[in-house]
Amino acid sequence: MKKIITVGVLAVLLHGVTLGQTAKKPNILFIAVDDLKPIIGAYGNTFIKTPNLDRLASRGTTFLNNYCQQAVCGPTRASIITGMRPDYTKIWDLKTQLRAVSPDIVTMPQYLITQGYSTQGIGKVFDPRNVDANTDKLSWSVPYYKTDKKYYVPGLGEPAEGRYQDPAIKLAVEKIINDALASGKTKAQANDEAGIKIKPATESLDVPDNAYNDGANILQAKDILGQLSKSDQPFFFAVGIAKPHLPFVAPKKYWDLYKREDIVVAPFQDKITNSIGVAYHNAGELRAYTDIPADIAATPQKDFGLTLSIEKQKELIHGYYAAISYTDALVGKLLDALDSLDLSKNTIVVLWGDHGWHLGDHNLWCKHSNFEDATHAPLFISAPGIKSNKTKSFSEHVDVFPTLCDLAGIPIPAQLQGKSLKPLMKNATASVKEYSMSQYPRSNIDEESDRLGYADANVMGYSIREKQFRYTIWMRNSFRSTMPFNKASVIGDELYDYKADPLEKHNVVKDKKYELTAKRLKAEMLRYFESQVKK
């Protein structure tokens, strides 16, 4: 395995870089969006209102076939920010500290510091559970920004639990916290108790955008951009937007863009023909919201996934769409700031969603799978001097780090596992890779072990997505791609033909008609495993 060059060595090697040289480099605005699936205008959706994301698309390249490395926040964010896959970062969950398991890893902003950049950030970029209290201190030349209370709506104050502005909810949360404190619990314990007892999945109130954290952060980000515009030093500014992540909370004006009666639920909510149990999950993230158990109790449950009433499905989908349009408006404010500050002409803008989201398809909600709706993720990159286009060529989150280096005219670190997408930005019909690779683990919690019927549920599924097909193989015994392949660890595999079956209704891996395709893609998967072992 190649030894990563540490930031200290890089700093010594690049000590001679002068401010005059760095001033010629382009700025980078790095926008992270949580749980945004590519159902927006630039990707062909005509129902959801996303004029500002479409505006960004008109300035740069839309990567129509972009996929994440693992469909959950922490691991996929670790991959995009380090340019390394989950089996290298060793981040497969929402609790492992990146620096604890990969102490020598170099993040994108950390590397850019050595290239003369100022690196700053606000909002959710890393998943905070996977980094230190300073949001990975080594990555930032300026301490990571916390939301300044002055940016919230005067009189409303901060949202309860960081989520809700409903006055009744705020009063109830305050009571729970005060009672918990009076009983001797710590502040953290009191907050946790409130978050368990009061946690609705949606909220629609007639309030300004900055009633919520994202809106306040964007106002602060605009002021930070104003400060950065006055410096000759190039900047990397990361801005994280938490919506449309649950709960689906957005100002009422964004809910009003859609009529509940026009909301269409997922057309396929049944079990896949020849399906593999480990491919599904029980949507535990959504089950934790306090209005969901009553709907579950009143709705006959299938033996997989999470079955919700049509009314609740429409409410959640409506909320998700509203949260997307809210996010879109916030992106518009950032683009307006770039224009008004005369930064657009020398700023690379990259916007990415960390993964997709299930909205009832396969009777699933949330992410946490290797299916298309979880792994397909939006990616936009605009760069000075490059015309806008849309490309169907495959890309992955690990490609963003080398792409930004290439666009900025700085060396691409040799250890990165992705490829520069600049050729696709120059020529939409070009290709830098034939497929994308995603993965998803299944834990060994008792509930899941019982449901799947085997004791050892330390399982990882690896999924190749190419032009027409997706092939997924599920491995037990804590297998990782960096280990020699052992066929005895195979639980089963899946094959989907998106030309014949775009909704993934049929696993055709054992179908005689697809025998050669299944054999070819399994061989490709084994070659991928072999390439990872050699690193």
KAVENUR-V8731 format. One record per residue. PHI is phi in radians with two decimals (999 if undefined). NEAR is the number of other C-alpha atoms within 12 Angstrom. Layout:
phi: <PHI PHI>
near: <NEAR NEAR>
This chain:
phi: <999 -1.17 -1.39 -1.25 -1.26 -1.33 -1.11 -1.13 -1.10 -1.05 -1.08 -1.16 -1.08 -1.90 -1.05 -1.40 -1.12 -1.79 -1.10 -1.06 -1.25 -1.19 -1.09 -1.45 -1.34 -1.29 -1.26 -2.33 -1.84 -2.00 -1.84 -1.80 -2.12 -1.58 1.18 -1.53 -1.49 -1.40 -1.94 -2.23 -0.94 -1.10 -1.71 1.77 -1.43 -1.81 -1.68 -1.46 -1.55 -2.40 -1.10 -1.42 -1.12 -1.17 -1.12 -1.09 -1.04 -1.22 -1.72 -2.57 -1.83 -1.77 -1.66 -1.23 -2.06 -1.79 -2.35 -1.49 -1.52 -2.72 -1.44 -2.79 -0.93 -0.99 -1.08 -1.23 -1.22 -1.05 -1.20 -1.20 -1.46 -1.86 1.25 -2.22 -1.37 -0.99 -1.24 -1.65 -1.20 1.16 -1.87 -2.11 -2.44 -1.96 -2.42 -1.23 -1.42 -0.96 -1.29 -1.29 -1.74 -2.34 -1.10 -1.66 -1.17 -1.98 -1.45 -1.01 -1.13 -1.07 -1.16 -1.14 -1.02 -1.22 -1.76 1.63 -1.60 -1.50 -2.10 -2.43 -2.75 -2.64 1.44 -1.51 -1.97 -1.21 -1.33 -1.07 -1.32 -1.84 -2.39 -1.26 -1.14 -1.71 0.98 1.20 -0.93 -1.15 -1.46 -2.18 -1.38 -2.16 -0.89 -1.03 -1.31 -1.71 -1.11 -1.42 -1.03 -1.17 -1.54 -1.36 -1.06 -1.00 1.64 -1.56 1.29 -1.22 -1.23 -1.14 1.03 1.29 -2.26 -1.98 -1.99 -0.99 -0.99 -1.13 -1.16 -1.09 -1.16 -1.14 -1.11 -1.06 -1.12 -1.06 -1.13 -1.11 -1.12 -1.15 -1.12 -1.14 -1.48 1.78 -1.35 -1.31 -1.04 -1.09 -1.13 -1.13 -1.12 -1.08 -1.10 -1.11 -1.18 -1.44 -1.43 -2.26 -2.75 -1.20 -1.39 -2.45 -2.71 -2.31 -2.28 -1.44 -2.32 -1.19 -1.02 -1.51 -1.23 -1.93 -0.98 -1.05 -1.11 -1.15 -1.08 -1.18 -1.07 -1.18 -1.08 -1.09 -1.17 -1.12 -1.05 -1.07 -1.17 -1.13 -1.16 -1.57 -1.80 -1.42 -1.36 -1.16 -2.15 -2.01 -2.07 -1.71 -2.17 -1.77 -1.97 -1.41 -1.45 -1.59 -1.00 -0.97 -1.26 -1.39 -2.00 -2.77 -0.96 -0.97 -1.05 -1.45 -1.11 -1.21 -1.24 -2.29 -1.79 -0.99 -1.20 -1.58 -1.24 -1.91 -1.43 -1.03 -1.26 -2.13 -2.20 -1.86 -1.36 -1.20 -1.05 1.05 -1.29 -1.98 -0.97 -1.17 -1.23 -1.68 -2.54 -1.80 0.97 -1.03 -1.04 -1.26 -1.02 -1.30 -1.42 -1.27 -1.63 -1.47 -0.96 -1.12 -1.20 -1.06 -1.11 -1.61 -2.14 -0.96 -1.67 -1.38 -1.53 -2.69 1.16 -2.44 -1.70 -2.04 -1.11 -1.02 -1.10 -1.20 -1.01 -1.15 -1.09 -1.17 -1.13 -1.00 -1.11 -1.12 -1.11 -1.06 -1.16 -1.13 -1.16 -1.10 -1.00 -1.00 -1.09 -1.18 -1.07 -1.03 -1.14 -1.18 -1.12 -1.07 -1.12 -1.01 -1.16 -1.18 -1.59 1.04 -1.70 -1.04 -1.21 -2.32 -2.27 -1.37 -2.04 -2.13 -2.20 -2.46 -1.71 -1.23 -3.05 -1.54 -2.81 -1.41 -2.09 1.71 -1.10 1.02 1.05 -2.01 -2.32 1.35 -2.00 1.09 -2.62 -1.84 -1.31 -1.01 -1.19 -1.64 -1.63 -1.28 -2.34 -1.28 -2.60 -2.19 -2.40 -2.03 -2.49 -0.96 1.49 -1.97 -1.21 -1.29 -2.84 -2.20 -2.13 -1.63 -1.15 -1.30 -2.52 -2.42 -1.04 -1.13 -1.43 -1.17 -0.99 -1.12 -1.12 -1.14 -1.07 -1.05 -1.16 -1.45 1.30 -2.07 -1.04 -1.56 -0.96 -1.13 -1.40 -1.07 -1.64 -1.69 -2.22 -1.15 -1.67 -0.97 -1.02 -1.27 -1.25 -1.42 -2.54 -1.09 -1.61 -1.23 -2.53 -2.00 -2.78 -1.62 -2.75 -1.92 -2.24 -2.10 -2.63 -2.64 -1.59 -2.08 -1.44 -1.88 -1.14 -1.00 -1.02 -1.29 -1.07 -1.11 -1.15 -1.52 1.49 -2.50 -1.32 -1.67 -1.84 -1.35 -2.00 -2.25 -1.84 -1.95 -2.33 -1.63 -2.01 -2.05 -0.93 -1.95 -2.21 -2.18 -2.06 -2.24 -2.12 -1.89 -2.11 -1.74 1.09 0.99 -1.11 -2.32 -1.11 -1.43 -1.79 -1.06 -1.18 -2.27 -1.12 -1.20 -1.56 -1.31 -1.49 3.03 -2.48 -2.35 -2.50 -2.18 -1.85 -1.31 -1.28 -1.56 -2.55 -1.16 -1.66 1.00 -1.50 -2.29 -1.48 -1.82 -1.12 -1.81 -1.31 -0.96 -1.07 -1.88 -1.00 -1.19 -1.13 -1.08 -1.12 -1.11 -1.29 -1.13 -1.08 -1.14 -1.10 -1.14 -1.13 -1.08 -0.99 -1.07 -1.16 -1.32 -1.11 -1.26 -1.24>
near: <11 16 16 27 24 22 27 19 15 23 19 14 14 21 16 15 22 18 18 14 19 27 23 22 34 37 44 44 43 43 46 44 43 44 47 49 42 43 33 33 27 33 30 17 17 13 23 37 30 34 27 28 46 36 28 40 38 23 30 35 44 42 41 33 37 47 46 58 54 50 47 41 43 37 46 50 48 48 47 50 45 42 42 42 40 43 36 35 39 32 37 39 28 24 20 23 28 39 26 17 19 25 21 23 37 39 43 44 42 34 40 44 33 36 41 34 38 37 39 41 42 41 35 37 42 47 37 27 25 33 31 20 17 23 32 35 24 32 36 30 27 27 18 33 30 26 28 25 24 20 28 28 23 14 16 22 25 29 32 30 31 28 36 36 37 32 19 15 24 25 19 23 31 25 21 28 30 21 20 21 20 14 13 13 17 16 19 15 20 25 26 20 25 30 29 20 22 32 35 33 34 39 34 33 24 19 29 28 35 36 37 44 42 46 44 36 39 44 35 31 41 33 24 33 39 23 21 31 28 16 19 23 29 36 42 42 46 42 43 45 42 41 41 42 44 36 39 40 47 48 36 28 23 35 33 22 24 26 20 23 14 15 27 23 28 24 17 22 28 26 27 27 22 21 26 28 32 41 42 37 36 35 30 20 25 38 29 23 25 21 25 32 23 18 23 27 15 16 18 15 19 17 19 29 37 37 37 37 23 27 21 29 35 25 36 41 42 39 41 43 47 42 48 45 40 47 48 39 34 43 42 27 32 41 38 24 28 32 19 17 22 18 32 28 22 28 38 41 44 42 46 50 49 51 47 40 43 45 42 37 37 42 34 39 40 43 45 47 42 49 51 46 35 43 45 44 46 45 50 47 47 46 40 25 19 25 22 27 31 34 32 28 32 40 50 49 52 44 43 43 44 37 41 44 35 24 34 35 22 26 22 27 35 19 27 36 34 34 33 34 40 36 25 36 37 25 20 27 17 20 24 25 25 23 28 41 47 48 45 43 41 37 28 23 17 16 17 28 21 16 24 27 16 21 18 25 30 29 34 38 45 47 45 44 40 35 24 22 33 42 44 43 44 42 33 31 26 26 32 34 35 25 22 19 28 20 17 13 24 25 30 28 35 42 45 39 28 22 13 16 20 21 26 33 27 27 33 31 31 22 19 11 13 22 15 16 25 29 21 20 33 31 19 27 33 27 19 27 27 19 18 24 20 14 22>
